[in-house]
Amino acid sequence: MSKVTNLNQVRKARARDEKRVQADRNAVSFGRSKAQKAEAAAQAAKATRDLDGKKRT
């Protein structure tokens, strides 16, 4: 005989897992120091400048 599954518990467990994944993503995005954020912004700006400099006219 199969095991009885409480669907409410399954639904809540899935929601908890999704929140945990989102929290991990936010920790990566927002849990950085000011210097790290500035460095990432500088790298993105340089990549944009480099790409714009290689465009054909």
C-alpha positions in Angstrom: 0.0 0.0 0.0 1.3 3.5 -0.8 2.1 6.1 1.7 -0.5 8.8 2.4 0.7 12.3 1.3 -0.5 15.5 2.8 -0.8 17.8 -0.2 -0.7 20.9 2.0 2.7 19.9 3.5 4.0 19.2 0.0 2.8 22.6 -1.3 4.3 24.4 1.7 7.6 22.5 1.4 7.8 23.5 -2.3 7.1 27.1 -1.4 9.8 27.1 1.2 12.3 25.6 -1.2 11.5 28.3 -3.8 11.9 31.0 -1.2 15.2 29.6 -0.2 16.5 29.6 -3.8 15.3 33.2 -4.2 17.0 34.2 -1.0 20.3 32.7 -2.2 20.0 34.6 -5.4 19.4 37.8 -3.5 22.3 37.1 -1.2 24.6 37.0 -4.2 23.1 40.1 -5.8 22.7 42.4 -2.7 25.2 40.9 -0.3 28.2 42.5 -1.8 30.4 45.3 -0.5 30.4 48.8 -2.1 33.9 48.1 -3.6 32.6 44.9 -5.2 29.6 46.6 -6.6 31.8 49.4 -8.0 34.1 46.9 -9.6 31.3 45.0 -11.2 29.8 48.3 -12.6 33.2 49.3 -13.9 33.6 46.0 -15.6 30.2 46.2 -17.2 30.9 49.8 -18.4 34.2 48.7 -19.9 32.5 45.8 -21.7 29.9 48.1 -23.1 32.6 50.6 -24.3 34.7 47.8 -25.8 31.6 46.5 -27.6 30.6 49.9 -28.9 34.2 50.5 -30.1 34.0 47.4 -32.3 30.7 48.2 -34.0 30.8 48.6 -37.7 29.5 51.8 -39.1 
